[in-house]
Amino acid sequence: MRPQPFGAGPLRGIAGLDLVRAGVWVPLRRGVYVKASVMTAVAGDDEREHALAVVGALLALDRDAVATGTSAARILGIPLLGRPHANLALATEEAAACGRREDYVLRRATLPPRHRTVRHGVAITSAARTVVDLARERGFVHGVVAADAALHRGLVSPSELDRMLRDCRGWPGLDRARRAVAFADAACESVLESVSRIAIHQQELPAPRTQVVLGDAYGPIGRVDFLWEHAGVIGEADGLTKYLAPARAGEASTPGRTTRDIVRAEKRREEQLADLGYEVVRWGWEDATNPPRLAHRLRAAFARGLERRRGRVAS
Protein backbone atom coordinates (compact mmCIF):
# COMPACT_ATOMS: atom_id res chain seq x y z
CA MET A 1 0.00 0.00 0.00
CA ARG A 2 1.35 3.47 -0.89
CA PRO A 3 2.25 5.80 2.02
CA GLN A 4 -0.76 7.72 3.35
CA PRO A 5 -0.92 11.23 4.82
CA PHE A 6 -0.27 11.25 8.57
CA GLY A 7 0.74 7.58 8.30
CA ALA A 8 -2.92 6.56 8.66
CA GLY A 9 -4.08 3.21 7.33
CA PRO A 10 -5.88 -0.06 8.02
CA LEU A 11 -4.81 -2.36 10.84
CA ARG A 12 -2.27 -5.04 9.78
CA GLY A 13 -1.96 -8.37 11.57
CA ILE A 14 -1.24 -9.33 15.16
CA ALA A 15 1.50 -6.74 15.47
CA GLY A 16 -1.05 -4.06 14.63
CA LEU A 17 -3.39 -5.30 17.36
CA ASP A 18 -0.56 -5.18 19.87
CA LEU A 19 0.14 -1.55 18.92
CA VAL A 20 -3.53 -0.67 19.43
CA ARG A 21 -3.59 -2.39 22.84
CA ALA A 22 -0.45 -0.48 23.80
CA GLY A 23 -2.07 2.82 22.78
CA VAL A 24 0.54 3.49 20.08
CA TRP A 25 -2.16 3.38 17.39
CA VAL A 26 -5.71 4.72 17.86
CA PRO A 27 -8.83 4.41 15.68
CA LEU A 28 -9.41 7.30 13.29
CA ARG A 29 -12.64 5.77 12.03
CA ARG A 30 -13.90 2.23 11.56
CA GLY A 31 -11.09 0.18 10.03
CA VAL A 32 -8.62 3.08 9.84
CA TYR A 33 -5.94 3.76 12.45
CA VAL A 34 -3.35 6.43 13.09
CA LYS A 35 -0.51 6.89 15.58
CA ALA A 36 -1.62 8.46 18.86
CA SER A 37 1.29 10.89 18.55
CA VAL A 38 -0.19 12.20 15.29
CA MET A 39 -3.57 12.82 16.93
CA THR A 40 -1.80 14.75 19.68
CA ALA A 41 0.29 16.75 17.20
CA VAL A 42 -2.69 18.00 15.18
CA ALA A 43 -4.95 18.74 18.17
CA GLY A 44 -6.07 22.37 18.16
CA ASP A 45 -5.01 22.94 14.55
CA ASP A 46 -8.28 23.08 12.60
CA GLU A 47 -6.60 22.70 9.19
CA ARG A 48 -4.72 19.54 10.13
CA GLU A 49 -7.49 18.09 12.29
CA HIS A 50 -9.91 18.37 9.40
CA ALA A 51 -7.31 17.05 6.95
CA LEU A 52 -6.82 13.99 9.16
CA ALA A 53 -10.58 13.39 9.29
CA VAL A 54 -10.69 13.59 5.49
CA VAL A 55 -7.81 11.11 5.22
CA GLY A 56 -9.84 8.62 7.25
CA ALA A 57 -12.87 9.04 5.01
CA LEU A 58 -10.83 8.74 1.82
CA LEU A 59 -9.12 5.57 3.05
CA ALA A 60 -12.50 4.09 3.94
CA LEU A 61 -13.84 5.01 0.49
CA ASP A 62 -10.83 3.55 -1.29
CA ARG A 63 -11.54 5.46 -4.50
CA ASP A 64 -10.29 8.57 -6.30
CA ALA A 65 -11.91 11.41 -4.38
CA VAL A 66 -10.95 14.82 -2.98
CA ALA A 67 -12.09 17.18 -0.25
CA THR A 68 -14.19 19.95 -1.71
CA GLY A 69 -16.35 22.92 -0.65
CA THR A 70 -16.33 23.61 3.08
CA SER A 71 -13.85 20.79 3.78
CA ALA A 72 -11.35 22.09 1.22
CA ALA A 73 -11.80 25.59 2.64
CA ARG A 74 -11.03 24.43 6.18
CA ILE A 75 -7.93 22.55 5.08
CA LEU A 76 -6.77 25.63 3.12
CA GLY A 77 -7.41 27.89 6.11
CA ILE A 78 -10.12 29.88 4.31
CA PRO A 79 -12.59 31.15 6.93
CA LEU A 80 -16.27 30.35 6.50
CA LEU A 81 -19.28 32.46 7.38
CA GLY A 82 -21.20 30.77 10.16
CA ARG A 83 -20.62 27.33 11.59
CA PRO A 84 -19.22 24.82 9.05
CA HIS A 85 -21.27 21.75 8.18
CA ALA A 86 -20.68 18.82 10.50
CA ASN A 87 -20.26 16.42 7.57
CA LEU A 88 -17.09 16.22 5.52
CA ALA A 89 -17.53 17.38 1.91
CA LEU A 90 -15.97 15.04 -0.66
CA ALA A 91 -16.21 14.77 -4.44
CA THR A 92 -15.39 12.17 -7.05
CA GLU A 93 -15.80 11.79 -10.79
CA GLU A 94 -17.16 8.26 -10.31
CA ALA A 95 -20.93 7.92 -10.24
CA ALA A 96 -20.97 4.92 -7.88
CA ALA A 97 -21.29 5.36 -4.11
CA CYS A 98 -22.26 9.04 -4.26
CA GLY A 99 -24.54 10.19 -1.48
CA ARG A 100 -24.53 10.69 2.28
CA ARG A 101 -22.49 8.21 4.30
CA GLU A 102 -21.99 8.36 8.07
CA ASP A 103 -20.10 11.64 8.62
CA TYR A 104 -19.42 12.64 5.01
CA VAL A 105 -21.23 13.57 1.82
CA LEU A 106 -19.79 12.25 -1.44
CA ARG A 107 -21.01 13.87 -4.64
CA ARG A 108 -20.08 13.60 -8.28
CA ALA A 109 -18.14 16.51 -9.78
CA THR A 110 -15.89 17.35 -12.70
CA LEU A 111 -12.34 17.40 -11.33
CA PRO A 112 -9.68 18.06 -13.99
CA PRO A 113 -6.07 17.91 -12.72
CA ARG A 114 -5.65 21.71 -12.63
CA HIS A 115 -8.63 21.95 -10.27
CA ARG A 116 -6.89 19.74 -7.72
CA THR A 117 -4.08 20.31 -5.27
CA VAL A 118 -2.61 18.73 -2.15
CA ARG A 119 -2.37 20.37 1.27
CA HIS A 120 -1.18 18.67 4.46
CA GLY A 121 -0.74 15.62 2.25
CA VAL A 122 -4.45 15.46 1.42
CA ALA A 123 -6.08 15.72 -2.02
CA ILE A 124 -8.41 18.73 -2.16
CA THR A 125 -9.81 21.15 -4.72
CA SER A 126 -7.54 24.10 -5.50
CA ALA A 127 -8.10 27.43 -3.77
CA ALA A 128 -9.62 28.91 -6.93
CA ARG A 129 -11.99 25.96 -7.43
CA THR A 130 -12.90 26.01 -3.73
CA VAL A 131 -13.82 29.71 -3.82
CA VAL A 132 -15.88 29.32 -6.99
CA ASP A 133 -17.64 26.22 -5.61
CA LEU A 134 -18.54 27.98 -2.35
CA ALA A 135 -19.95 30.97 -4.25
CA ARG A 136 -21.86 28.75 -6.68
CA GLU A 137 -23.34 26.49 -4.03
CA ARG A 138 -23.71 28.73 -0.97
CA GLY A 139 -24.32 32.15 -2.54
CA PHE A 140 -22.81 35.59 -3.05
CA VAL A 141 -22.07 36.44 0.61
CA HIS A 142 -20.26 33.16 1.32
CA GLY A 143 -18.38 33.53 -1.96
CA VAL A 144 -17.18 37.04 -1.13
CA VAL A 145 -16.01 35.96 2.34
CA ALA A 146 -14.04 33.08 0.81
CA ALA A 147 -12.65 35.11 -2.11
CA ASP A 148 -11.55 38.01 0.13
CA ALA A 149 -9.73 35.65 2.49
CA ALA A 150 -8.12 33.55 -0.25
CA LEU A 151 -6.84 36.64 -2.05
CA HIS A 152 -5.65 38.33 1.16
CA ARG A 153 -3.72 35.24 2.27
CA GLY A 154 -2.10 34.77 -1.14
CA LEU A 155 -3.77 31.40 -1.70
CA VAL A 156 -5.07 32.49 -5.10
CA SER A 157 -4.60 35.33 -7.59
CA PRO A 158 -7.28 37.30 -9.46
CA SER A 159 -6.12 35.74 -12.73
CA GLU A 160 -6.51 32.23 -11.27
CA LEU A 161 -10.06 33.04 -10.19
CA ASP A 162 -10.87 34.44 -13.64
CA ARG A 163 -9.50 31.31 -15.29
CA MET A 164 -11.55 29.11 -12.97
CA LEU A 165 -14.70 31.03 -13.86
CA ARG A 166 -13.95 30.33 -17.52
CA ASP A 167 -13.35 26.65 -16.76
CA CYS A 168 -16.72 26.43 -15.00
CA ARG A 169 -18.71 28.24 -17.69
CA GLY A 170 -22.28 26.99 -17.83
CA TRP A 171 -22.21 25.34 -14.40
CA PRO A 172 -25.12 25.96 -11.98
CA GLY A 173 -24.67 29.06 -9.82
CA LEU A 174 -21.84 30.52 -11.88
CA ASP A 175 -23.48 33.96 -12.05
CA ARG A 176 -23.27 34.14 -8.26
CA ALA A 177 -19.63 33.14 -8.43
CA ARG A 178 -18.87 35.82 -11.05
CA ARG A 179 -20.47 38.50 -8.87
CA ALA A 180 -18.57 37.34 -5.78
CA VAL A 181 -15.21 37.30 -7.57
CA ALA A 182 -15.83 40.72 -9.13
CA PHE A 183 -16.67 42.15 -5.70
CA ALA A 184 -13.75 40.53 -3.88
CA ASP A 185 -11.12 42.73 -2.21
CA ALA A 186 -7.71 41.31 -1.27
CA ALA A 187 -7.24 44.09 1.30
CA CYS A 188 -10.02 42.78 3.55
CA GLU A 189 -8.49 41.21 6.64
CA SER A 190 -11.44 39.48 8.32
CA VAL A 191 -14.85 37.94 7.79
CA LEU A 192 -16.38 40.91 9.66
CA GLU A 193 -14.81 43.33 7.17
CA SER A 194 -16.09 41.29 4.23
CA VAL A 195 -19.62 41.16 5.64
CA SER A 196 -19.45 44.90 6.35
CA ARG A 197 -18.43 45.66 2.75
CA ILE A 198 -21.38 43.63 1.50
CA ALA A 199 -23.78 45.46 3.84
CA ILE A 200 -22.44 48.82 2.66
CA HIS A 201 -22.89 47.75 -0.96
CA GLN A 202 -26.40 46.41 -0.38
CA GLN A 203 -27.44 49.72 1.19
CA GLU A 204 -26.18 51.60 -1.89
CA LEU A 205 -23.68 53.66 0.09
CA PRO A 206 -20.52 54.98 -1.60
CA ALA A 207 -17.83 52.32 -1.85
CA PRO A 208 -15.04 52.99 0.67
CA ARG A 209 -11.32 52.58 0.22
CA THR A 210 -10.06 49.70 2.33
CA GLN A 211 -7.02 49.38 4.61
CA VAL A 212 -5.72 52.92 4.15
CA VAL A 213 -2.73 54.20 6.14
CA LEU A 214 -3.27 57.73 7.47
CA GLY A 215 -0.82 60.09 9.15
CA ASP A 216 0.10 63.66 9.89
CA ALA A 217 3.23 65.79 9.60
CA TYR A 218 4.84 63.75 12.38
CA GLY A 219 4.42 60.35 10.71
CA PRO A 220 1.87 57.56 10.23
CA ILE A 221 -0.96 57.23 12.72
CA GLY A 222 -2.33 53.89 11.63
CA ARG A 223 -4.23 51.88 9.08
CA VAL A 224 -8.01 52.19 8.98
CA ASP A 225 -10.43 49.54 7.75
CA PHE A 226 -12.62 51.81 5.62
CA LEU A 227 -12.22 55.39 4.43
CA TRP A 228 -14.69 57.76 2.77
CA GLU A 229 -12.36 60.66 2.03
CA HIS A 230 -15.06 62.83 0.40
CA ALA A 231 -16.96 62.95 3.72
CA GLY A 232 -14.00 62.66 6.09
CA VAL A 233 -15.38 59.43 7.59
CA ILE A 234 -13.44 56.40 8.83
CA GLY A 235 -15.12 53.06 9.43
CA GLU A 236 -13.67 50.47 11.83
CA ALA A 237 -15.06 46.93 11.90
CA ASP A 238 -14.10 45.90 15.41
CA GLY A 239 -14.05 42.19 16.05
CA LEU A 240 -12.78 40.99 19.43
CA THR A 241 -9.56 39.69 17.87
CA LYS A 242 -8.48 43.27 17.12
CA TYR A 243 -7.90 43.72 20.84
CA LEU A 244 -5.93 40.49 21.12
CA ALA A 245 -3.76 40.96 18.03
CA PRO A 246 -0.34 42.56 17.44
CA ALA A 247 -0.06 46.30 16.87
CA ARG A 248 -1.63 47.73 13.72
CA ALA A 249 0.36 49.42 10.95
CA GLY A 250 1.82 52.70 12.15
CA GLU A 251 2.02 51.57 15.78
CA ALA A 252 5.02 50.19 17.59
CA SER A 253 4.82 46.48 18.30
CA THR A 254 5.65 45.92 21.95
CA PRO A 255 6.13 42.42 23.37
CA GLY A 256 3.70 41.55 26.16
CA ARG A 257 1.08 44.17 25.29
CA THR A 258 -2.06 43.64 27.36
CA THR A 259 -5.63 44.15 26.22
CA ARG A 260 -5.66 47.38 28.24
CA ASP A 261 -2.56 48.58 26.38
CA ILE A 262 -4.22 47.84 23.03
CA VAL A 263 -7.45 49.62 24.00
CA ARG A 264 -5.49 52.67 25.16
CA ALA A 265 -3.52 52.71 21.90
CA GLU A 266 -6.77 52.50 19.91
CA LYS A 267 -8.22 55.41 21.92
CA ARG A 268 -5.10 57.52 21.35
CA ARG A 269 -5.15 56.62 17.66
CA GLU A 270 -8.80 57.67 17.36
CA GLU A 271 -8.04 61.00 19.04
CA GLN A 272 -5.26 61.63 16.53
CA LEU A 273 -7.57 60.83 13.63
CA ALA A 274 -10.20 63.19 15.06
CA ASP A 275 -7.53 65.91 15.24
CA LEU A 276 -7.10 65.44 11.48
CA GLY A 277 -10.80 66.15 11.02
CA TYR A 278 -12.15 62.62 10.59
CA GLU A 279 -15.38 61.19 11.94
CA VAL A 280 -14.72 57.67 13.24
CA VAL A 281 -17.52 55.10 13.26
CA ARG A 282 -16.96 51.75 14.95
CA TRP A 283 -19.17 48.70 14.62
CA GLY A 284 -19.21 44.99 15.28
CA TRP A 285 -21.24 41.98 14.20
CA GLU A 286 -24.54 43.38 15.53
CA ASP A 287 -24.43 46.29 13.07
CA ALA A 288 -22.73 44.44 10.20
CA THR A 289 -25.53 41.87 10.16
CA ASN A 290 -28.18 44.61 10.27
CA PRO A 291 -27.38 46.57 7.07
CA PRO A 292 -30.11 49.25 7.50
CA ARG A 293 -28.83 50.12 10.98
CA LEU A 294 -25.22 50.26 9.78
CA ALA A 295 -26.30 52.46 6.86
CA HIS A 296 -28.16 54.79 9.24
CA ARG A 297 -25.06 55.22 11.38
CA LEU A 298 -22.82 55.82 8.38
CA ARG A 299 -25.19 58.33 6.74
CA ALA A 300 -25.30 60.27 10.02
CA ALA A 301 -21.49 60.24 10.09
CA PHE A 302 -21.34 61.42 6.46
CA ALA A 303 -23.60 64.36 7.36
CA ARG A 304 -21.42 65.30 10.35
CA GLY A 305 -18.23 64.87 8.35
CA LEU A 306 -19.41 66.99 5.43
CA GLU A 307 -20.66 69.69 7.82
CA ARG A 308 -17.30 69.72 9.59
CA ARG A 309 -15.49 70.03 6.29
CA ARG A 310 -17.71 72.88 5.15
CA GLY A 311 -17.02 74.62 8.46
CA ARG A 312 -13.27 74.23 7.99
CA VAL A 313 -13.45 75.66 4.47
CA ALA A 314 -15.56 78.60 5.66
CA SER A 315 -13.13 79.41 8.46
TABELFEN-V197698 format. One record per pair of residues at least 24 apart in sequence whose ideal C-beta (glycine too) atoms are under 10 Angstrom apart, sorted by the first residue. I is the first residue (numbers start at 1). J is the second residue. Records with the same first field share a line. If there is no record, write none. Layout:
I=J, J
//
This chain:
1=59
3=121
4=32, 34, 55, 56, 58, 59, 121, 122
5=34, 38, 48, 51, 52, 54, 55, 58, 59, 118, 119, 120, 121, 122, 123
6=34, 35, 38, 39, 41, 42, 48, 51, 52, 55, 56, 120, 121, 122
7=33, 34, 35, 37, 38, 55, 121
8=32, 33, 34, 35, 38, 52, 55, 56, 58, 59, 121
9=33, 34, 55, 56, 59
10=59, 60, 62
27=56
28=52, 53, 55, 56, 57, 59, 60
29=53, 55, 56, 57, 59, 60, 102, 103, 104
30=56, 60, 102
31=56, 59, 60
32=56, 57, 58, 59, 60
33=59
34=59
42=120
45=77, 120
46=74, 75, 77, 84
47=74, 75, 76, 77, 78, 119, 120, 122
48=75, 119, 120, 121, 122
49=74, 75, 120
50=74, 75, 76, 84, 88, 120, 122
51=75, 76, 119, 120, 121, 122, 124
52=120, 121, 122
53=88, 103, 104, 122
54=88, 89, 90, 104, 120, 122, 123, 124
55=120, 121, 122, 123
56=88, 103, 104
57=87, 88, 90, 101, 102, 103, 104, 106
58=88, 90, 92, 104, 106, 122, 123
60=101, 102, 104
61=90, 92, 94, 97, 101, 104, 106
62=97
63=90, 92, 93, 94, 96, 97, 106
64=92, 93, 94, 111, 123
65=90, 91, 92, 93, 94, 97, 98, 104, 106, 107, 109, 111, 123
66=90, 91, 92, 93, 109, 111, 115, 116, 117, 118, 122, 123, 124, 125, 126, 129
67=91, 104, 119, 122, 123, 124, 125, 130
68=92, 105, 106, 107, 109, 111, 115, 116, 123, 124, 125, 129, 130, 133, 134, 137
69=105, 107, 109, 124, 125, 129, 130, 133, 134, 136, 137, 138
70=130, 133, 134, 137, 138, 142, 146
71=104, 105, 122, 124, 125, 130
72=116, 117, 119, 122, 123, 124, 125, 126, 127, 129, 130, 131, 133, 134
73=124, 125, 127, 130, 131, 133, 134, 142, 145, 146, 149, 150
74=124, 130
75=117, 118, 119, 120, 122, 123, 124, 125, 130
76=117, 119, 120, 124, 125, 126, 127, 130, 131, 146, 149, 150, 153, 155, 156
77=119, 127, 149, 150, 153, 155
78=127, 130, 131, 134, 145, 146, 147, 148, 149, 150, 152, 153, 155, 156
79=145, 146, 148, 149, 150, 153, 190, 191, 194
80=134, 138, 142, 145, 146, 149, 191
81=134, 138, 139, 141, 142, 143, 144, 145, 146, 191, 194, 195
82=138, 141, 142, 145, 191
89=124, 125, 133, 137
90=123, 124
91=115, 116, 124, 125, 129, 133
109=133, 171
110=167, 168, 171
112=167
114=160, 163, 164, 167
115=164, 167, 168
117=155
119=155
125=164
126=155, 156, 160, 164
127=151, 153, 154, 155, 156, 157, 160, 161, 164
128=155, 156, 157, 158, 159, 160, 161, 162, 163, 164, 165, 167, 168, 181
129=156, 160, 161, 164, 167, 168
130=155, 156, 164
131=155, 156, 160, 161, 164, 165, 177, 180, 181, 184
132=156, 161, 164, 165, 167, 168, 171, 173, 174, 176, 177, 178, 180, 181
133=164, 168, 171, 173, 177
134=173, 176, 177, 180
135=161, 165, 173, 174, 175, 176, 177, 178, 179, 180, 181, 184
136=165, 168, 171, 172, 173, 174, 175, 176, 177, 178, 180
137=172, 173, 176, 177
138=173, 176, 180
139=173, 176, 177, 179, 180
140=173, 175, 176, 177, 178, 179, 180, 183, 198, 202
141=176, 180, 194, 195, 198, 199, 202
142=176, 180, 194
143=173, 176, 177, 178, 179, 180, 181, 183, 184
144=179, 180, 181, 182, 183, 184, 185, 188, 191, 194, 195, 197, 198, 201
145=180, 184, 188, 190, 191, 192, 193, 194, 195, 197, 198
146=180, 181, 184, 191, 194
147=177, 180, 181, 182, 183, 184, 185, 186, 188, 194
148=180, 183, 184, 185, 186, 187, 188, 189, 190, 191, 193, 194, 195, 197, 198, 210
149=184, 186, 188, 189, 190, 191, 194
150=184, 186
151=181, 184, 185, 186, 187, 188
152=184, 185, 186, 187, 188, 189, 190, 193, 194, 211
153=186, 189
154=186
156=181, 184, 186
157=186
158=182, 184, 186
183=207
185=209, 210, 211
186=210, 211
187=211, 212, 223, 225
188=225, 226, 237
189=223, 225, 237, 239, 241, 242, 245
190=225, 237, 238, 239, 241, 242
191=237, 239, 285, 288
192=225, 237, 238, 239, 240, 241, 242, 283, 284, 285, 288, 289
193=225, 226, 235, 236, 237, 239, 288
194=237, 288
195=237, 285, 288, 289, 291, 294
196=225, 226, 235, 236, 237, 283, 284, 285, 287, 288, 289, 291, 294
197=225, 226, 235, 237, 288
198=288, 291
199=283, 287, 288, 289, 290, 291, 292, 293, 294, 295, 298
200=226, 228, 235, 288, 291, 294, 295, 298
201=291
202=291, 292, 294, 295
203=291, 292, 293, 294, 295, 296, 298, 299
204=295
205=235, 291, 294, 295, 298, 299, 302
206=230, 231, 233, 298, 302
208=233, 234, 235, 298
210=235
211=249
212=249
213=248, 249, 250
214=249, 250, 269, 272, 273, 276, 278
215=250, 272, 273, 276
216=272, 273, 275, 276
218=272
219=250
220=249, 250, 251
221=248, 249, 250, 251, 268, 269, 270, 271, 272, 273, 275, 276, 278
222=247, 248, 249, 250, 251, 265, 266, 268, 269, 270, 272, 273
223=248, 249, 250, 251, 269
224=248, 249, 250, 269, 270, 273, 278, 280
225=282, 283
226=281, 298
227=278
228=278, 279, 281, 298, 301, 302, 305, 306
229=278, 305
230=302, 305, 306, 309
231=278, 279, 298, 299, 301, 302, 303, 304, 305, 306, 307, 308, 309
232=273, 276, 277, 278, 279, 301, 302, 304, 305, 306, 307, 308, 309, 312
233=278, 279, 280, 281, 298, 299, 300, 301, 302, 303, 304, 305, 306, 308
234=270, 273, 274, 276, 278, 279, 280, 281, 282, 301, 305
235=279, 280, 281, 282, 283, 294, 297, 298, 301
236=266, 269, 270, 273, 280, 281, 282, 283, 284
237=281, 282, 283, 284, 285, 287, 288, 294
238=266, 282, 283, 284, 285, 287, 288
239=284, 285, 288
240=284, 285
242=266, 282, 284
277=305, 308, 309, 311, 312
278=305, 308
279=303, 304, 305, 306, 307, 308, 309
280=305
281=305
//
